[in-house]
Amino acid sequence: MTLAIPQNKFEVEKRSLKIGPYDVCSVPTGLFGLDGGAMFGTVPKVLWEKTNPTDDKNRIQMEARGLLLKSPGCNVLIDTGNGADFVAKYGDKLGNKFAEMYGMDQAGPSLMKSLNSHGLKAEDIHHVIITHFHFDHAGGGVTEQGGKLVPTFPNATYWAQKGNLEVATHPNLREKASYYAANFQPLIDAGVLKLLDGPTENFIPGISCVISNGHTQSQQIIKVTDGQNTLMYCADMVPTSTHVKIPWLMGYDLQPLVLMEEKTKHLGEAADGKWFLFFEHDPYCDAALIERNGHDFSVQKRFWL
Protein backbone atom coordinates (compact mmCIF):
# COMPACT_ATOMS: atom_id res chain seq x y z
CA MET A 1 0.00 0.00 0.00
CA THR A 2 1.38 3.40 -0.94
CA LEU A 3 -0.36 6.47 0.44
CA ALA A 4 0.90 9.99 0.06
CA ILE A 5 1.21 11.70 3.42
CA PRO A 6 -0.40 15.13 2.99
CA GLN A 7 2.22 17.84 3.01
CA ASN A 8 2.09 20.78 5.41
CA LYS A 9 -1.10 19.59 7.11
CA PHE A 10 0.71 19.73 10.44
CA GLU A 11 3.70 21.64 11.69
CA VAL A 12 5.97 19.11 13.37
CA GLU A 13 9.03 20.10 15.37
CA LYS A 14 12.09 17.88 15.73
CA ARG A 15 13.37 17.66 19.32
CA SER A 16 15.21 15.40 21.73
CA LEU A 17 13.73 14.33 25.05
CA LYS A 18 15.34 12.90 28.16
CA ILE A 19 13.37 11.74 31.20
CA GLY A 20 15.45 10.80 34.22
CA PRO A 21 18.19 8.42 33.00
CA TYR A 22 16.33 7.60 29.80
CA ASP A 23 16.85 8.98 26.33
CA VAL A 24 13.39 8.82 24.74
CA CYS A 25 13.58 7.33 21.25
CA SER A 26 10.88 6.62 18.70
CA VAL A 27 10.95 3.09 17.25
CA PRO A 28 9.01 2.86 13.97
CA THR A 29 8.24 -0.80 13.24
CA GLY A 30 6.41 -0.49 9.93
CA LEU A 31 3.58 1.17 8.07
CA PHE A 32 0.28 -0.58 7.49
CA GLY A 33 -3.29 0.32 6.60
CA LEU A 34 -6.62 0.14 8.39
CA ASP A 35 -10.10 1.05 7.24
CA GLY A 36 -10.64 4.75 7.82
CA GLY A 37 -14.22 4.29 8.96
CA ALA A 38 -13.15 1.74 11.55
CA MET A 39 -10.41 4.06 12.80
CA PHE A 40 -12.78 7.01 13.30
CA GLY A 41 -16.05 5.29 14.20
CA THR A 42 -19.01 7.66 14.06
CA VAL A 43 -16.93 10.68 12.98
CA PRO A 44 -18.01 11.58 9.40
CA LYS A 45 -15.44 10.87 6.70
CA VAL A 46 -15.78 14.43 5.42
CA LEU A 47 -14.03 15.51 8.65
CA TRP A 48 -11.27 12.93 9.12
CA GLU A 49 -10.26 12.51 5.47
CA LYS A 50 -8.89 16.07 5.47
CA THR A 51 -5.89 14.86 7.44
CA ASN A 52 -6.03 11.09 6.83
CA PRO A 53 -6.49 10.37 3.10
CA THR A 54 -7.55 6.88 2.02
CA ASP A 55 -6.47 4.48 -0.70
CA ASP A 56 -8.87 2.78 -3.11
CA LYS A 57 -9.80 0.30 -0.36
CA ASN A 58 -10.68 3.09 2.11
CA ARG A 59 -7.57 2.34 4.19
CA ILE A 60 -5.67 5.11 5.91
CA GLN A 61 -1.95 4.94 6.54
CA MET A 62 -0.92 3.89 10.03
CA GLU A 63 2.37 3.46 11.87
CA ALA A 64 3.10 0.68 14.35
CA ARG A 65 5.44 2.63 16.61
CA GLY A 66 7.20 1.45 19.73
CA LEU A 67 9.08 3.55 22.26
CA LEU A 68 12.64 2.95 23.41
CA LEU A 69 13.79 4.24 26.78
CA LYS A 70 17.55 4.02 26.47
CA SER A 71 20.02 4.29 29.36
CA PRO A 72 23.48 2.86 30.13
CA GLY A 73 22.16 0.23 32.53
CA CYS A 74 18.59 -0.35 31.39
CA ASN A 75 16.95 -0.37 27.96
CA VAL A 76 13.16 -0.55 27.95
CA LEU A 77 10.98 -1.15 24.88
CA ILE A 78 7.25 -0.37 24.95
CA ASP A 79 5.24 -2.39 22.42
CA THR A 80 6.75 -4.25 19.47
CA GLY A 81 4.55 -3.63 16.42
CA ASN A 82 3.22 -6.20 13.98
CA GLY A 83 6.38 -8.28 13.69
CA ALA A 84 7.67 -9.82 10.48
CA ASP A 85 7.13 -13.58 10.88
CA PHE A 86 3.50 -13.65 9.73
CA VAL A 87 3.67 -16.99 7.98
CA ALA A 88 5.69 -18.67 10.75
CA LYS A 89 3.30 -17.42 13.43
CA TYR A 90 -0.10 -17.68 11.78
CA GLY A 91 0.40 -20.20 8.98
CA ASP A 92 0.68 -19.71 5.22
CA LYS A 93 -2.93 -18.79 4.60
CA LEU A 94 -3.45 -16.39 7.48
CA GLY A 95 0.08 -14.98 7.43
CA ASN A 96 -0.12 -13.96 3.78
CA LYS A 97 -3.66 -12.68 4.35
CA PHE A 98 -2.33 -10.40 7.13
CA ALA A 99 0.23 -8.81 4.85
CA GLU A 100 -2.30 -8.27 2.06
CA MET A 101 -5.32 -7.19 4.12
CA TYR A 102 -3.42 -4.67 6.21
CA GLY A 103 -1.13 -3.41 3.44
CA MET A 104 2.01 -4.28 5.40
CA ASP A 105 5.02 -2.34 4.10
CA GLN A 106 7.86 -4.80 4.64
CA ALA A 107 10.37 -2.70 2.67
CA GLY A 108 10.29 0.23 5.10
CA PRO A 109 11.10 0.57 8.81
CA SER A 110 11.14 -2.51 11.03
CA LEU A 111 11.56 -3.15 14.73
CA MET A 112 15.13 -4.42 14.45
CA LYS A 113 16.20 -1.79 11.90
CA SER A 114 15.00 0.93 14.24
CA LEU A 115 16.72 -0.56 17.30
CA ASN A 116 19.92 -0.99 15.29
CA SER A 117 19.76 2.70 14.37
CA HIS A 118 20.01 3.44 18.10
CA GLY A 119 23.03 1.15 18.44
CA LEU A 120 21.13 -1.74 20.03
CA LYS A 121 20.65 -5.42 19.26
CA ALA A 122 17.87 -7.69 20.50
CA GLU A 123 20.18 -8.89 23.30
CA ASP A 124 20.53 -5.33 24.63
CA ILE A 125 16.86 -4.94 25.64
CA HIS A 126 16.27 -5.53 29.37
CA HIS A 127 12.51 -4.97 29.57
CA VAL A 128 9.63 -5.19 27.08
CA ILE A 129 6.30 -3.68 28.11
CA ILE A 130 3.23 -4.90 26.20
CA THR A 131 0.31 -2.49 26.50
CA HIS A 132 -2.08 -5.21 25.26
CA PHE A 133 -1.77 -8.35 23.16
CA HIS A 134 -3.49 -7.17 19.97
CA PHE A 135 -1.27 -8.33 17.10
CA ASP A 136 -0.23 -4.83 16.02
CA HIS A 137 1.14 -4.13 19.50
CA ALA A 138 2.64 -7.47 20.52
CA GLY A 139 3.51 -9.18 17.22
CA GLY A 140 7.19 -8.25 17.26
CA GLY A 141 7.80 -9.68 20.73
CA VAL A 142 8.00 -13.23 19.36
CA THR A 143 10.08 -14.45 16.43
CA GLU A 144 10.81 -17.68 14.57
CA GLN A 145 14.13 -19.35 15.28
CA GLY A 146 15.05 -22.80 14.07
CA GLY A 147 11.46 -23.66 13.33
CA LYS A 148 10.29 -22.60 16.80
CA LEU A 149 8.63 -19.44 18.07
CA VAL A 150 10.75 -17.81 20.79
CA PRO A 151 11.00 -14.40 22.53
CA THR A 152 12.60 -11.86 20.21
CA PHE A 153 14.53 -10.35 23.11
CA PRO A 154 16.35 -13.20 24.87
CA ASN A 155 17.55 -11.22 27.88
CA ALA A 156 14.36 -9.27 28.55
CA THR A 157 11.58 -9.53 31.08
CA TYR A 158 8.22 -9.01 29.37
CA TRP A 159 5.57 -7.07 31.33
CA ALA A 160 1.84 -7.34 30.66
CA GLN A 161 -1.45 -7.07 32.52
CA LYS A 162 -2.96 -10.24 34.00
CA GLY A 163 -6.45 -9.15 32.93
CA ASN A 164 -5.40 -8.59 29.35
CA LEU A 165 -3.69 -11.97 29.12
CA GLU A 166 -6.92 -13.58 30.33
CA VAL A 167 -8.85 -11.82 27.55
CA ALA A 168 -6.19 -12.74 24.98
CA THR A 169 -6.34 -16.39 26.07
CA HIS A 170 -10.14 -16.48 25.81
CA PRO A 171 -11.02 -13.67 23.37
CA ASN A 172 -14.57 -12.55 22.78
CA LEU A 173 -15.99 -12.86 19.26
CA ARG A 174 -15.43 -9.15 18.61
CA GLU A 175 -11.67 -9.36 19.29
CA LYS A 176 -10.90 -12.89 18.16
CA ALA A 177 -9.26 -11.55 15.00
CA SER A 178 -6.82 -9.43 17.05
CA TYR A 179 -5.60 -11.84 19.74
CA TYR A 180 -3.40 -14.80 18.75
CA ALA A 181 -1.68 -17.31 21.02
CA ALA A 182 1.45 -17.09 18.88
CA ASN A 183 2.07 -13.61 20.34
CA PHE A 184 2.00 -14.64 24.00
CA GLN A 185 2.25 -18.42 24.47
CA PRO A 186 5.97 -18.54 23.56
CA LEU A 187 6.60 -15.91 26.26
CA ILE A 188 4.77 -18.03 28.82
CA ASP A 189 6.61 -21.17 27.73
CA ALA A 190 9.98 -19.39 28.03
CA GLY A 191 9.14 -18.11 31.53
CA VAL A 192 9.86 -14.49 30.63
CA LEU A 193 6.35 -13.03 31.04
CA LYS A 194 5.72 -11.13 34.27
CA LEU A 195 2.13 -10.11 34.98
CA LEU A 196 0.94 -6.94 36.67
CA ASP A 197 -2.52 -6.79 38.22
CA GLY A 198 -3.89 -3.29 37.81
CA PRO A 199 -2.27 0.15 38.13
CA THR A 200 1.32 -0.15 39.33
CA GLU A 201 3.81 2.52 40.37
CA ASN A 202 7.49 2.24 39.42
CA PHE A 203 7.45 -1.42 38.39
CA ILE A 204 10.56 -0.33 36.52
CA PRO A 205 12.31 2.76 37.98
CA GLY A 206 10.52 5.87 36.69
CA ILE A 207 7.87 3.84 34.85
CA SER A 208 4.28 3.29 35.99
CA CYS A 209 1.02 2.21 34.42
CA VAL A 210 -2.67 3.05 34.60
CA ILE A 211 -5.46 0.90 33.21
CA SER A 212 -7.79 1.69 30.32
CA ASN A 213 -10.75 -0.62 29.61
CA GLY A 214 -12.50 1.34 26.86
CA HIS A 215 -10.62 -0.09 23.89
CA THR A 216 -10.01 -3.57 25.28
CA GLN A 217 -9.96 -5.05 28.76
CA SER A 218 -6.93 -4.16 30.92
CA GLN A 219 -4.90 -2.18 28.42
CA GLN A 220 -2.01 -0.60 30.31
CA ILE A 221 -1.16 3.02 29.53
CA ILE A 222 2.46 3.72 30.38
CA LYS A 223 3.65 6.82 32.20
CA VAL A 224 7.33 7.77 32.32
CA THR A 225 8.34 10.61 34.62
CA ASP A 226 11.23 12.12 36.56
CA GLY A 227 9.10 14.73 38.35
CA GLN A 228 9.90 17.42 35.79
CA ASN A 229 9.23 15.83 32.42
CA THR A 230 6.45 13.29 31.91
CA LEU A 231 5.48 11.22 28.88
CA MET A 232 2.35 9.11 28.49
CA TYR A 233 2.44 6.28 25.96
CA CYS A 234 -1.16 6.37 24.80
CA ALA A 235 -1.38 3.02 22.96
CA ASP A 236 -4.96 2.57 21.67
CA MET A 237 -6.57 4.90 24.19
CA VAL A 238 -5.47 7.71 21.83
CA PRO A 239 -4.00 6.03 18.74
CA THR A 240 -3.19 9.20 16.75
CA SER A 241 -2.91 12.90 17.44
CA THR A 242 -6.24 13.49 15.69
CA HIS A 243 -7.90 11.25 18.30
CA VAL A 244 -7.22 13.64 21.21
CA LYS A 245 -10.75 14.99 20.75
CA ILE A 246 -12.87 13.12 23.29
CA PRO A 247 -15.63 11.95 20.89
CA TRP A 248 -13.15 10.84 18.19
CA LEU A 249 -13.10 7.12 18.90
CA MET A 250 -12.43 3.98 16.89
CA GLY A 251 -15.05 1.53 15.73
CA TYR A 252 -12.79 -1.11 17.31
CA ASP A 253 -13.31 0.29 20.84
CA LEU A 254 -15.40 -2.08 22.97
CA GLN A 255 -16.77 0.44 25.47
CA PRO A 256 -16.98 3.90 23.85
CA LEU A 257 -18.56 5.71 26.81
CA VAL A 258 -15.99 4.25 29.20
CA LEU A 259 -13.22 5.33 26.85
CA MET A 260 -14.56 8.89 26.69
CA GLU A 261 -14.44 9.06 30.49
CA GLU A 262 -10.90 7.70 30.50
CA LYS A 263 -9.77 10.22 27.89
CA THR A 264 -11.37 13.07 29.82
CA LYS A 265 -9.46 12.08 32.97
CA HIS A 266 -6.05 11.17 31.58
CA LEU A 267 -5.86 13.84 28.87
CA GLY A 268 -6.93 16.42 31.45
CA GLU A 269 -3.95 15.42 33.58
CA ALA A 270 -1.69 15.56 30.54
CA ALA A 271 -2.90 19.00 29.45
CA ASP A 272 -2.64 20.49 32.94
CA GLY A 273 0.74 18.89 33.64
CA LYS A 274 2.16 19.63 30.18
CA TRP A 275 2.92 15.95 29.60
CA PHE A 276 4.12 14.67 26.26
CA LEU A 277 1.67 12.25 24.62
CA PHE A 278 3.28 9.53 22.51
CA PHE A 279 1.17 8.12 19.66
CA GLU A 280 1.61 4.54 18.54
CA HIS A 281 -0.27 4.75 15.24
CA ASP A 282 0.17 8.31 13.95
CA PRO A 283 2.19 8.37 10.68
CA TYR A 284 2.52 12.16 10.88
CA CYS A 285 4.20 12.67 14.27
CA ASP A 286 5.63 10.80 17.25
CA ALA A 287 4.34 12.92 20.10
CA ALA A 288 2.49 16.09 21.04
CA LEU A 289 1.62 18.53 23.77
CA ILE A 290 -2.10 19.20 24.15
CA GLU A 291 -4.25 21.90 25.71
CA ARG A 292 -7.82 22.23 26.94
CA ASN A 293 -10.27 23.52 24.37
CA GLY A 294 -13.52 24.23 26.20
CA HIS A 295 -14.75 20.84 27.38
CA ASP A 296 -12.47 19.07 24.92
CA PHE A 297 -8.77 18.97 23.96
CA SER A 298 -6.69 20.02 20.98
CA VAL A 299 -3.09 19.60 19.91
CA GLN A 300 -0.81 22.47 20.88
CA LYS A 301 2.38 21.27 19.20
CA ARG A 302 3.52 18.06 17.42
CA PHE A 303 7.00 16.52 17.56
CA TRP A 304 9.31 14.02 15.96
CA LEU A 305 11.53 12.49 18.66
Secondary structure as UniProt FT lines:
FT   TURN            7..8
FT   STRAND          12..14
FT   STRAND          18..19
FT   TURN            20..21
FT   STRAND          22..35
FT   HELIX           36..40
FT   TURN            41..42
FT   HELIX           45..48
FT   TURN            49..51
FT   TURN            56..57
FT   STRAND          59..70
FT   STRAND          76..78
FT   HELIX           86..90
FT   HELIX           92..101
FT   TURN            102..103
FT   TURN            106..107
FT   HELIX           111..117
FT   TURN            118..119
FT   HELIX           122..124
FT   STRAND          127..129
FT   HELIX           135..138
FT   HELIX           139..141
FT   STRAND          142..145
FT   TURN            146..147
FT   STRAND          148..151
FT   TURN            154..155
FT   STRAND          157..161
FT   HELIX           162..169
FT   TURN            173..178
FT   HELIX           181..183
FT   HELIX           185..190
FT   STRAND          193..196
FT   STRAND          200..204
FT   TURN            205..206
FT   STRAND          207..212
FT   TURN            217..218
FT   STRAND          219..225
FT   STRAND          230..233
FT   TURN            235..237
FT   HELIX           241..244
FT   TURN            246..247
FT   TURN            251..252
FT   HELIX           256..273
FT   STRAND          276..278
FT   STRAND          287..293
FT   TURN            294..295
FT   STRAND          296..304
//
